[in-house]
Amino acid sequence: MTTLPGGSDKGGSPTKRGRVVCARCGTFADGLQPTWTCSVENGVRQYFCDSCSRENLRAIEGRLDSAWW
């Protein structure tokens, strides 16, 4: 994660007292989670926990341009 949620991109995952929350399952991060997946969808930055990222890896990769793989 390069910036905190709600940064200059005017997006951000829903937060509770500055904590990042998974946009899919609602799990709260205890601190900075560099292994969480960050996605910008419709101009809004969203974060996904490790479990949700692993469960949906094929769908996530399927959205990448071929230059990324």
PyMOL Python script that loads the backbone (N, CA, C, O; Angstrom):
from pymol import cmd

cmd.read_pdbstr("""\
ATOM      1  N   MET A   1       0.861  -1.153   0.000  1.00  0.00           N
ATOM      2  CA  MET A   1       0.000   0.000   0.000  1.00  0.00           C
ATOM      3  C   MET A   1       0.908   1.215   0.000  1.00  0.00           C
ATOM      4  O   MET A   1       1.773   1.355   0.865  1.00  0.00           O
ATOM      5  N   THR A   2       0.712   2.081  -0.960  1.00  0.00           N
ATOM      6  CA  THR A   2       1.592   3.238  -1.062  1.00  0.00           C
ATOM      7  C   THR A   2       1.022   4.484  -0.400  1.00  0.00           C
ATOM      8  O   THR A   2       1.783   5.366  -0.003  1.00  0.00           O
ATOM      9  N   THR A   3      -0.282   4.579  -0.271  1.00  0.00           N
ATOM     10  CA  THR A   3      -0.887   5.716   0.413  1.00  0.00           C
ATOM     11  C   THR A   3      -1.986   5.213   1.325  1.00  0.00           C
ATOM     12  O   THR A   3      -2.524   4.122   1.131  1.00  0.00           O
ATOM     13  N   LEU A   4      -2.304   5.996   2.292  1.00  0.00           N
ATOM     14  CA  LEU A   4      -3.373   5.615   3.206  1.00  0.00           C
ATOM     15  C   LEU A   4      -4.720   5.789   2.532  1.00  0.00           C
ATOM     16  O   LEU A   4      -4.848   6.608   1.622  1.00  0.00           O
ATOM     17  N   PRO A   5      -5.728   5.040   2.957  1.00  0.00           N
ATOM     18  CA  PRO A   5      -7.058   5.171   2.374  1.00  0.00           C
ATOM     19  C   PRO A   5      -7.565   6.598   2.477  1.00  0.00           C
ATOM     20  O   PRO A   5      -7.297   7.304   3.449  1.00  0.00           O
ATOM     21  N   GLY A   6      -8.298   7.004   1.459  1.00  0.00           N
ATOM     22  CA  GLY A   6      -8.846   8.352   1.462  1.00  0.00           C
ATOM     23  C   GLY A   6      -7.829   9.390   1.090  1.00  0.00           C
ATOM     24  O   GLY A   6      -8.005  10.571   1.391  1.00  0.00           O
ATOM     25  N   GLY A   7      -6.743   8.966   0.425  1.00  0.00           N
ATOM     26  CA  GLY A   7      -5.681   9.887   0.056  1.00  0.00           C
ATOM     27  C   GLY A   7      -6.082  10.807  -1.079  1.00  0.00           C
ATOM     28  O   GLY A   7      -7.263  11.088  -1.281  1.00  0.00           O
ATOM     29  N   SER A   8      -5.091  11.270  -1.813  1.00  0.00           N
ATOM     30  CA  SER A   8      -5.311  12.283  -2.830  1.00  0.00           C
ATOM     31  C   SER A   8      -6.164  11.807  -3.995  1.00  0.00           C
ATOM     32  O   SER A   8      -6.634  12.625  -4.787  1.00  0.00           O
ATOM     33  N   ASP A   9      -6.377  10.490  -4.118  1.00  0.00           N
ATOM     34  CA  ASP A   9      -7.212  10.003  -5.213  1.00  0.00           C
ATOM     35  C   ASP A   9      -8.703  10.126  -4.872  1.00  0.00           C
ATOM     36  O   ASP A   9      -9.555   9.710  -5.657  1.00  0.00           O
ATOM     37  N   LYS A  10      -9.009  10.687  -3.723  1.00  0.00           N
ATOM     38  CA  LYS A  10     -10.380  10.918  -3.260  1.00  0.00           C
ATOM     39  C   LYS A  10     -11.181   9.633  -3.136  1.00  0.00           C
ATOM     40  O   LYS A  10     -12.411   9.666  -3.137  1.00  0.00           O
ATOM     41  N   GLY A  11     -10.502   8.514  -3.029  1.00  0.00           N
ATOM     42  CA  GLY A  11     -11.184   7.239  -2.854  1.00  0.00           C
ATOM     43  C   GLY A  11     -10.934   6.733  -1.458  1.00  0.00           C
ATOM     44  O   GLY A  11     -10.854   7.512  -0.509  1.00  0.00           O
ATOM     45  N   GLY A  12     -10.813   5.448  -1.335  1.00  0.00           N
ATOM     46  CA  GLY A  12     -10.497   4.846  -0.057  1.00  0.00           C
ATOM     47  C   GLY A  12     -11.469   3.764   0.300  1.00  0.00           C
ATOM     48  O   GLY A  12     -12.664   3.864   0.025  1.00  0.00           O
ATOM     49  N   SER A  13     -10.949   2.720   0.920  1.00  0.00           N
ATOM     50  CA  SER A  13     -11.819   1.688   1.426  1.00  0.00           C
ATOM     51  C   SER A  13     -12.564   2.248   2.616  1.00  0.00           C
ATOM     52  O   SER A  13     -12.089   3.172   3.276  1.00  0.00           O
ATOM     53  N   PRO A  14     -13.724   1.695   2.890  1.00  0.00           N
ATOM     54  CA  PRO A  14     -14.402   2.139   4.104  1.00  0.00           C
ATOM     55  C   PRO A  14     -13.457   1.942   5.289  1.00  0.00           C
ATOM     56  O   PRO A  14     -12.776   0.921   5.374  1.00  0.00           O
ATOM     57  N   THR A  15     -13.413   2.883   6.175  1.00  0.00           N
ATOM     58  CA  THR A  15     -12.514   2.766   7.318  1.00  0.00           C
ATOM     59  C   THR A  15     -13.284   2.972   8.610  1.00  0.00           C
ATOM     60  O   THR A  15     -14.371   3.552   8.621  1.00  0.00           O
ATOM     61  N   LYS A  16     -12.715   2.499   9.672  1.00  0.00           N
ATOM     62  CA  LYS A  16     -13.248   2.723  11.004  1.00  0.00           C
ATOM     63  C   LYS A  16     -12.072   3.173  11.855  1.00  0.00           C
ATOM     64  O   LYS A  16     -11.165   2.389  12.133  1.00  0.00           O
ATOM     65  N   ARG A  17     -12.087   4.421  12.263  1.00  0.00           N
ATOM     66  CA  ARG A  17     -11.000   4.982  13.066  1.00  0.00           C
ATOM     67  C   ARG A  17      -9.654   4.807  12.386  1.00  0.00           C
ATOM     68  O   ARG A  17      -8.670   4.459  13.039  1.00  0.00           O
ATOM     69  N   GLY A  18      -9.600   5.047  11.065  1.00  0.00           N
ATOM     70  CA  GLY A  18      -8.344   4.992  10.340  1.00  0.00           C
ATOM     71  C   GLY A  18      -7.890   3.599   9.967  1.00  0.00           C
ATOM     72  O   GLY A  18      -6.805   3.443   9.406  1.00  0.00           O
ATOM     73  N   ARG A  19      -8.682   2.579  10.259  1.00  0.00           N
ATOM     74  CA  ARG A  19      -8.300   1.211   9.926  1.00  0.00           C
ATOM     75  C   ARG A  19      -8.835   0.845   8.549  1.00  0.00           C
ATOM     76  O   ARG A  19      -9.949   1.221   8.185  1.00  0.00           O
ATOM     77  N   VAL A  20      -8.036   0.114   7.793  1.00  0.00           N
ATOM     78  CA  VAL A  20      -8.451  -0.348   6.472  1.00  0.00           C
ATOM     79  C   VAL A  20      -9.365  -1.555   6.641  1.00  0.00           C
ATOM     80  O   VAL A  20      -9.133  -2.407   7.499  1.00  0.00           O
ATOM     81  N   VAL A  21     -10.410  -1.619   5.813  1.00  0.00           N
ATOM     82  CA  VAL A  21     -11.345  -2.735   5.870  1.00  0.00           C
ATOM     83  C   VAL A  21     -11.430  -3.373   4.490  1.00  0.00           C
ATOM     84  O   VAL A  21     -11.402  -2.676   3.476  1.00  0.00           O
ATOM     85  N   CYS A  22     -11.534  -4.694   4.451  1.00  0.00           N
ATOM     86  CA  CYS A  22     -11.663  -5.419   3.190  1.00  0.00           C
ATOM     87  C   CYS A  22     -12.997  -5.055   2.554  1.00  0.00           C
ATOM     88  O   CYS A  22     -14.043  -5.142   3.197  1.00  0.00           O
ATOM     89  N   ALA A  23     -12.959  -4.647   1.284  1.00  0.00           N
ATOM     90  CA  ALA A  23     -14.164  -4.227   0.580  1.00  0.00           C
ATOM     91  C   ALA A  23     -15.090  -5.404   0.281  1.00  0.00           C
ATOM     92  O   ALA A  23     -16.254  -5.194  -0.060  1.00  0.00           O
ATOM     93  N   ARG A  24     -14.600  -6.629   0.402  1.00  0.00           N
ATOM     94  CA  ARG A  24     -15.422  -7.808   0.092  1.00  0.00           C
ATOM     95  C   ARG A  24     -16.027  -8.443   1.348  1.00  0.00           C
ATOM     96  O   ARG A  24     -17.237  -8.664   1.408  1.00  0.00           O
ATOM     97  N   CYS A  25     -15.194  -8.737   2.346  1.00  0.00           N
ATOM     98  CA  CYS A  25     -15.696  -9.482   3.509  1.00  0.00           C
ATOM     99  C   CYS A  25     -15.842  -8.637   4.771  1.00  0.00           C
ATOM    100  O   CYS A  25     -16.479  -9.070   5.731  1.00  0.00           O
ATOM    101  N   GLY A  26     -15.262  -7.441   4.782  1.00  0.00           N
ATOM    102  CA  GLY A  26     -15.400  -6.562   5.936  1.00  0.00           C
ATOM    103  C   GLY A  26     -14.364  -6.757   7.019  1.00  0.00           C
ATOM    104  O   GLY A  26     -14.474  -6.143   8.080  1.00  0.00           O
ATOM    105  N   THR A  27     -13.357  -7.591   6.792  1.00  0.00           N
ATOM    106  CA  THR A  27     -12.286  -7.796   7.774  1.00  0.00           C
ATOM    107  C   THR A  27     -11.499  -6.506   7.948  1.00  0.00           C
ATOM    108  O   THR A  27     -11.138  -5.854   6.967  1.00  0.00           O
ATOM    109  N   PHE A  28     -11.233  -6.137   9.203  1.00  0.00           N
ATOM    110  CA  PHE A  28     -10.439  -4.947   9.487  1.00  0.00           C
ATOM    111  C   PHE A  28      -8.973  -5.309   9.598  1.00  0.00           C
ATOM    112  O   PHE A  28      -8.627  -6.331  10.189  1.00  0.00           O
ATOM    113  N   ALA A  29      -8.107  -4.478   9.033  1.00  0.00           N
ATOM    114  CA  ALA A  29      -6.661  -4.652   9.167  1.00  0.00           C
ATOM    115  C   ALA A  29      -6.228  -4.084  10.510  1.00  0.00           C
ATOM    116  O   ALA A  29      -6.755  -3.069  10.965  1.00  0.00           O
ATOM    117  N   ASP A  30      -5.268  -4.745  11.140  1.00  0.00           N
ATOM    118  CA  ASP A  30      -4.763  -4.263  12.423  1.00  0.00           C
ATOM    119  C   ASP A  30      -3.769  -3.127  12.252  1.00  0.00           C
ATOM    120  O   ASP A  30      -3.524  -2.372  13.193  1.00  0.00           O
ATOM    121  N   GLY A  31      -3.205  -2.997  11.089  1.00  0.00           N
ATOM    122  CA  GLY A  31      -2.232  -1.953  10.791  1.00  0.00           C
ATOM    123  C   GLY A  31      -2.011  -1.933   9.294  1.00  0.00           C
ATOM    124  O   GLY A  31      -2.855  -2.412   8.537  1.00  0.00           O
ATOM    125  N   LEU A  32      -0.898  -1.390   8.859  1.00  0.00           N
ATOM    126  CA  LEU A  32      -0.595  -1.416   7.435  1.00  0.00           C
ATOM    127  C   LEU A  32      -0.428  -2.863   6.995  1.00  0.00           C
ATOM    128  O   LEU A  32       0.326  -3.620   7.606  1.00  0.00           O
ATOM    129  N   GLN A  33      -1.120  -3.238   5.953  1.00  0.00           N
ATOM    130  CA  GLN A  33      -1.089  -4.606   5.454  1.00  0.00           C
ATOM    131  C   GLN A  33      -0.518  -4.611   4.042  1.00  0.00           C
ATOM    132  O   GLN A  33      -1.282  -4.530   3.080  1.00  0.00           O
ATOM    133  N   PRO A  34       0.803  -4.705   3.885  1.00  0.00           N
ATOM    134  CA  PRO A  34       1.403  -4.619   2.553  1.00  0.00           C
ATOM    135  C   PRO A  34       1.020  -5.769   1.639  1.00  0.00           C
ATOM    136  O   PRO A  34       1.211  -5.670   0.427  1.00  0.00           O
ATOM    137  N   THR A  35       0.487  -6.854   2.178  1.00  0.00           N
ATOM    138  CA  THR A  35       0.111  -7.985   1.333  1.00  0.00           C
ATOM    139  C   THR A  35      -1.339  -7.910   0.874  1.00  0.00           C
ATOM    140  O   THR A  35      -1.771  -8.751   0.086  1.00  0.00           O
ATOM    141  N   TRP A  36      -2.093  -6.939   1.340  1.00  0.00           N
ATOM    142  CA  TRP A  36      -3.466  -6.777   0.878  1.00  0.00           C
ATOM    143  C   TRP A  36      -3.449  -6.274  -0.565  1.00  0.00           C
ATOM    144  O   TRP A  36      -2.509  -5.597  -0.982  1.00  0.00           O
ATOM    145  N   THR A  37      -4.488  -6.606  -1.318  1.00  0.00           N
ATOM    146  CA  THR A  37      -4.602  -6.172  -2.699  1.00  0.00           C
ATOM    147  C   THR A  37      -5.327  -4.839  -2.752  1.00  0.00           C
ATOM    148  O   THR A  37      -6.348  -4.645  -2.092  1.00  0.00           O
ATOM    149  N   CYS A  38      -4.785  -3.920  -3.550  1.00  0.00           N
ATOM    150  CA  CYS A  38      -5.409  -2.613  -3.730  1.00  0.00           C
ATOM    151  C   CYS A  38      -5.932  -2.539  -5.157  1.00  0.00           C
ATOM    152  O   CYS A  38      -5.229  -2.906  -6.099  1.00  0.00           O
ATOM    153  N   SER A  39      -7.156  -2.068  -5.318  1.00  0.00           N
ATOM    154  CA  SER A  39      -7.772  -1.945  -6.630  1.00  0.00           C
ATOM    155  C   SER A  39      -8.451  -0.590  -6.724  1.00  0.00           C
ATOM    156  O   SER A  39      -9.070  -0.137  -5.760  1.00  0.00           O
ATOM    157  N   VAL A  40      -8.342   0.062  -7.879  1.00  0.00           N
ATOM    158  CA  VAL A  40      -9.062   1.313  -8.103  1.00  0.00           C
ATOM    159  C   VAL A  40     -10.189   0.995  -9.075  1.00  0.00           C
ATOM    160  O   VAL A  40      -9.949   0.671 -10.239  1.00  0.00           O
ATOM    161  N   GLU A  41     -11.413   1.091  -8.587  1.00  0.00           N
ATOM    162  CA  GLU A  41     -12.589   0.761  -9.374  1.00  0.00           C
ATOM    163  C   GLU A  41     -13.509   1.970  -9.421  1.00  0.00           C
ATOM    164  O   GLU A  41     -13.950   2.477  -8.389  1.00  0.00           O
ATOM    165  N   ASN A  42     -13.792   2.422 -10.636  1.00  0.00           N
ATOM    166  CA  ASN A  42     -14.623   3.613 -10.825  1.00  0.00           C
ATOM    167  C   ASN A  42     -14.088   4.802 -10.038  1.00  0.00           C
ATOM    168  O   ASN A  42     -14.848   5.590  -9.475  1.00  0.00           O
ATOM    169  N   GLY A  43     -12.760   4.913 -10.010  1.00  0.00           N
ATOM    170  CA  GLY A  43     -12.120   6.034  -9.341  1.00  0.00           C
ATOM    171  C   GLY A  43     -12.042   5.925  -7.831  1.00  0.00           C
ATOM    172  O   GLY A  43     -11.611   6.868  -7.168  1.00  0.00           O
ATOM    173  N   VAL A  44     -12.454   4.786  -7.271  1.00  0.00           N
ATOM    174  CA  VAL A  44     -12.439   4.599  -5.820  1.00  0.00           C
ATOM    175  C   VAL A  44     -11.439   3.502  -5.471  1.00  0.00           C
ATOM    176  O   VAL A  44     -11.498   2.402  -6.021  1.00  0.00           O
ATOM    177  N   ARG A  45     -10.522   3.804  -4.556  1.00  0.00           N
ATOM    178  CA  ARG A  45      -9.530   2.831  -4.111  1.00  0.00           C
ATOM    179  C   ARG A  45     -10.184   1.871  -3.124  1.00  0.00           C
ATOM    180  O   ARG A  45     -10.839   2.296  -2.172  1.00  0.00           O
ATOM    181  N   GLN A  46     -10.000   0.570  -3.360  1.00  0.00           N
ATOM    182  CA  GLN A  46     -10.547  -0.459  -2.475  1.00  0.00           C
ATOM    183  C   GLN A  46      -9.432  -1.422  -2.112  1.00  0.00           C
ATOM    184  O   GLN A  46      -8.525  -1.661  -2.909  1.00  0.00           O
ATOM    185  N   TYR A  47      -9.500  -1.973  -0.912  1.00  0.00           N
ATOM    186  CA  TYR A  47      -8.516  -2.934  -0.445  1.00  0.00           C
ATOM    187  C   TYR A  47      -9.212  -4.261  -0.187  1.00  0.00           C
ATOM    188  O   TYR A  47     -10.364  -4.303   0.243  1.00  0.00           O
ATOM    189  N   PHE A  48      -8.478  -5.364  -0.463  1.00  0.00           N
ATOM    190  CA  PHE A  48      -9.000  -6.704  -0.264  1.00  0.00           C
ATOM    191  C   PHE A  48      -8.000  -7.490   0.565  1.00  0.00           C
ATOM    192  O   PHE A  48      -6.799  -7.452   0.298  1.00  0.00           O
ATOM    193  N   CYS A  49      -8.492  -8.203   1.572  1.00  0.00           N
ATOM    194  CA  CYS A  49      -7.619  -8.969   2.468  1.00  0.00           C
ATOM    195  C   CYS A  49      -6.976 -10.130   1.723  1.00  0.00           C
ATOM    196  O   CYS A  49      -7.360 -10.451   0.599  1.00  0.00           O
ATOM    197  N   ASP A  50      -5.986 -10.758   2.368  1.00  0.00           N
ATOM    198  CA  ASP A  50      -5.271 -11.872   1.763  1.00  0.00           C
ATOM    199  C   ASP A  50      -6.216 -12.999   1.355  1.00  0.00           C
ATOM    200  O   ASP A  50      -6.092 -13.545   0.259  1.00  0.00           O
ATOM    201  N   SER A  51      -7.152 -13.347   2.223  1.00  0.00           N
ATOM    202  CA  SER A  51      -8.068 -14.461   1.938  1.00  0.00           C
ATOM    203  C   SER A  51      -8.930 -14.175   0.721  1.00  0.00           C
ATOM    204  O   SER A  51      -9.042 -15.022  -0.165  1.00  0.00           O
ATOM    205  N   CYS A  52      -9.534 -13.012   0.662  1.00  0.00           N
ATOM    206  CA  CYS A  52     -10.385 -12.659  -0.474  1.00  0.00           C
ATOM    207  C   CYS A  52      -9.559 -12.553  -1.758  1.00  0.00           C
ATOM    208  O   CYS A  52     -10.025 -12.937  -2.830  1.00  0.00           O
ATOM    209  N   SER A  53      -8.342 -12.036  -1.648  1.00  0.00           N
ATOM    210  CA  SER A  53      -7.472 -11.925  -2.822  1.00  0.00           C
ATOM    211  C   SER A  53      -7.147 -13.307  -3.370  1.00  0.00           C
ATOM    212  O   SER A  53      -7.208 -13.532  -4.579  1.00  0.00           O
ATOM    213  N   ARG A  54      -6.799 -14.240  -2.469  1.00  0.00           N
ATOM    214  CA  ARG A  54      -6.467 -15.598  -2.918  1.00  0.00           C
ATOM    215  C   ARG A  54      -7.672 -16.292  -3.542  1.00  0.00           C
ATOM    216  O   ARG A  54      -7.540 -16.957  -4.569  1.00  0.00           O
ATOM    217  N   GLU A  55      -8.837 -16.144  -2.933  1.00  0.00           N
ATOM    218  CA  GLU A  55     -10.043 -16.797  -3.431  1.00  0.00           C
ATOM    219  C   GLU A  55     -10.458 -16.285  -4.806  1.00  0.00           C
ATOM    220  O   GLU A  55     -11.115 -17.001  -5.562  1.00  0.00           O
ATOM    221  N   ASN A  56     -10.082 -15.062  -5.133  1.00  0.00           N
ATOM    222  CA  ASN A  56     -10.518 -14.446  -6.387  1.00  0.00           C
ATOM    223  C   ASN A  56      -9.361 -14.101  -7.311  1.00  0.00           C
ATOM    224  O   ASN A  56      -9.482 -13.213  -8.155  1.00  0.00           O
ATOM    225  N   LEU A  57      -8.250 -14.793  -7.157  1.00  0.00           N
ATOM    226  CA  LEU A  57      -7.049 -14.489  -7.924  1.00  0.00           C
ATOM    227  C   LEU A  57      -7.279 -14.540  -9.431  1.00  0.00           C
ATOM    228  O   LEU A  57      -6.823 -13.644 -10.141  1.00  0.00           O
ATOM    229  N   ARG A  58      -7.961 -15.543  -9.935  1.00  0.00           N
ATOM    230  CA  ARG A  58      -8.176 -15.653 -11.384  1.00  0.00           C
ATOM    231  C   ARG A  58      -9.006 -14.489 -11.919  1.00  0.00           C
ATOM    232  O   ARG A  58      -8.723 -13.973 -13.000  1.00  0.00           O
ATOM    233  N   ALA A  59     -10.001 -14.086 -11.192  1.00  0.00           N
ATOM    234  CA  ALA A  59     -10.821 -12.951 -11.626  1.00  0.00           C
ATOM    235  C   ALA A  59     -10.007 -11.664 -11.606  1.00  0.00           C
ATOM    236  O   ALA A  59     -10.146 -10.827 -12.498  1.00  0.00           O
ATOM    237  N   ILE A  60      -9.161 -11.502 -10.597  1.00  0.00           N
ATOM    238  CA  ILE A  60      -8.326 -10.311 -10.493  1.00  0.00           C
ATOM    239  C   ILE A  60      -7.331 -10.275 -11.656  1.00  0.00           C
ATOM    240  O   ILE A  60      -7.186  -9.249 -12.320  1.00  0.00           O
ATOM    241  N   GLU A  61      -6.652 -11.388 -11.899  1.00  0.00           N
ATOM    242  CA  GLU A  61      -5.683 -11.446 -12.989  1.00  0.00           C
ATOM    243  C   GLU A  61      -6.351 -11.275 -14.349  1.00  0.00           C
ATOM    244  O   GLU A  61      -5.746 -10.720 -15.267  1.00  0.00           O
ATOM    245  N   GLY A  62      -7.574 -11.739 -14.491  1.00  0.00           N
ATOM    246  CA  GLY A  62      -8.288 -11.652 -15.752  1.00  0.00           C
ATOM    247  C   GLY A  62      -8.553 -10.219 -16.202  1.00  0.00           C
ATOM    248  O   GLY A  62      -8.798  -9.976 -17.383  1.00  0.00           O
ATOM    249  N   ARG A  63      -8.506  -9.276 -15.275  1.00  0.00           N
ATOM    250  CA  ARG A  63      -8.737  -7.885 -15.602  1.00  0.00           C
ATOM    251  C   ARG A  63      -7.474  -7.148 -16.014  1.00  0.00           C
ATOM    252  O   ARG A  63      -7.556  -6.011 -16.479  1.00  0.00           O
ATOM    253  N   LEU A  64      -6.312  -7.762 -15.859  1.00  0.00           N
ATOM    254  CA  LEU A  64      -5.070  -7.084 -16.176  1.00  0.00           C
ATOM    255  C   LEU A  64      -4.816  -7.067 -17.681  1.00  0.00           C
ATOM    256  O   LEU A  64      -5.139  -8.023 -18.387  1.00  0.00           O
ATOM    257  N   ASP A  65      -4.236  -5.976 -18.161  1.00  0.00           N
ATOM    258  CA  ASP A  65      -3.813  -5.899 -19.554  1.00  0.00           C
ATOM    259  C   ASP A  65      -2.696  -6.915 -19.773  1.00  0.00           C
ATOM    260  O   ASP A  65      -1.972  -7.255 -18.837  1.00  0.00           O
ATOM    261  N   SER A  66      -2.554  -7.396 -20.992  1.00  0.00           N
ATOM    262  CA  SER A  66      -1.542  -8.394 -21.289  1.00  0.00           C
ATOM    263  C   SER A  66      -0.122  -7.905 -21.002  1.00  0.00           C
ATOM    264  O   SER A  66       0.776  -8.719 -20.790  1.00  0.00           O
ATOM    265  N   ALA A  67       0.088  -6.608 -20.992  1.00  0.00           N
ATOM    266  CA  ALA A  67       1.419  -6.065 -20.674  1.00  0.00           C
ATOM    267  C   ALA A  67       1.847  -6.454 -19.262  1.00  0.00           C
ATOM    268  O   ALA A  67       3.045  -6.518 -18.988  1.00  0.00           O
ATOM    269  N   TRP A  68       0.905  -6.715 -18.364  1.00  0.00           N
ATOM    270  CA  TRP A  68       1.228  -7.068 -16.987  1.00  0.00           C
ATOM    271  C   TRP A  68       1.584  -8.536 -16.823  1.00  0.00           C
ATOM    272  O   TRP A  68       2.194  -8.914 -15.823  1.00  0.00           O
ATOM    273  N   TRP A  69       1.208  -9.381 -17.804  1.00  0.00           N
ATOM    274  CA  TRP A  69       1.542 -10.792 -17.687  1.00  0.00           C
ATOM    275  C   TRP A  69       2.221 -11.257 -18.926  1.00  0.00           C
ATOM    276  O   TRP A  69       2.586 -12.428 -19.027  1.00  0.00           O
TER     277      TRP A  69
END
""", "prot")
cmd.dss("prot")
cmd.show_as("cartoon", "prot")
cmd.util.cbc("prot")
cmd.orient("prot")
